[in-house]
Amino acid sequence: MNSSEDDGLPLSKTQRKHAMAELQSLGEELVALPADRVRKLDIPDDLREAVATAQRMPRQDEAKRRQMQYIGRLMRKVEIEPIRTALADARGESASETARLHRLERLRNELLADEKILQEIATLYPAIDLQHLRSLRRAALKEQEQNRPPRNFRAIFQLLKEADQQA
């Protein structure tokens, strides 16, 4: 917070403009998110509908500019911090999310190096399909030998990521 807010004084016109520009840029980030992510956010329905409308506007024209201003106006009434946090997660800026992904990458690399890690994975994620994971491991090792694109290597990561989200 800045000093004029702390003192109870009204914001200057410049400060209000900066605040509105920040809200509008957050609104632009919301519009850039995939529609399914926007549906999962905890935002008021009128804001969600305005974002969906803006997402359906293909051209960057006057109508879209007005829609973005409307989204900025709606965001004045909303608690902004949860939206900022959700956008940071979507951008992958969350430290905990980054650490989780790095941990899963290490687990995948350990699995490729040694099949005995499967027991550890089974205890961490009881619902995971170990047979499928074994076959993906074999296919990924074969891909590496033959210098083919790492399709199964990525599939292992996705499987671990899904299991981690369910756990």
Sequence and secondary structure as in RCSB ss.txt:
>XXXX:A:sequence
MNSSEDDGLPLSKTQRKHAMAELQSLGEELVALPADRVRKLDIPDDLREAVATAQRMPRQDEAKRRQMQYIGRLM
RKVEIEPIRTALADARGESASETARLHRLERLRNELLADEKILQEIATLYPAIDLQHLRSLRRAALKEQEQNRPP
RNFRAIFQLLKEADQQA
>XXXX:A:secstr
  HHHHTT    HHHHHHHHHHHHHHHHHHHHS HHHHHHS   HHHHHHHHHHHH  S SHHHHHHHHHHHHHH
TTS HHHHHHHHHHHHT  HHHHHHHHHHHHHHHHHHH TTHHHHHHHH TTS HHHHHHHHHHHHHHHHTT   
HHHHHHHHHHHHHHHH 
